[in-house]
């Protein structure tokens, strides 16, 4: 009986605490060839942001990231950067098989 209770307690503690399996990281695949330099910059920033979210067990939310909200590029290129960021972020969340 004590073994059963100990097993249940251990199982419950793992359930509550969550498992700390390491998340494999992989290098980003190349961005789409149609991306200009600003979109490519956003692509790599978005990819890295998603990998950090995964490592920290955060829910994916692209608008949480400062670089997405305030791109580090001149204003005429904000859309290009954000499109690249969004593509890179999604690529990291849904890796190619």
Steps between C-alpha positions, in 0.01 A plus 500: 500500500786739583657432161177586324465826693865589433454429130188713486674785681794483260270492197298792629812706568625439145161595362487823698863597443506400135775306334823672416588323179766686305367658185723432202615811319585499136642763267248698299436388146575771244235769456291507183709631208252782430575665837700822485771578757249648748268200480797265541607691812146463636493131407807418709384720789158331496652153485724574799212658695285188451783272610541706818125472564521123455800469732323705767173307458315817403183497297563623148399865469679695232382842621680446832834564331641850501670461162170402339316795653785748433711370211869602503482616138400828332120559499448439126619140556297411810254287303781301335671444836176395672410261219845342529471486880160332477629243247808422710292471817258255337788301348652448845164397650427255219838355396535336161488122508 
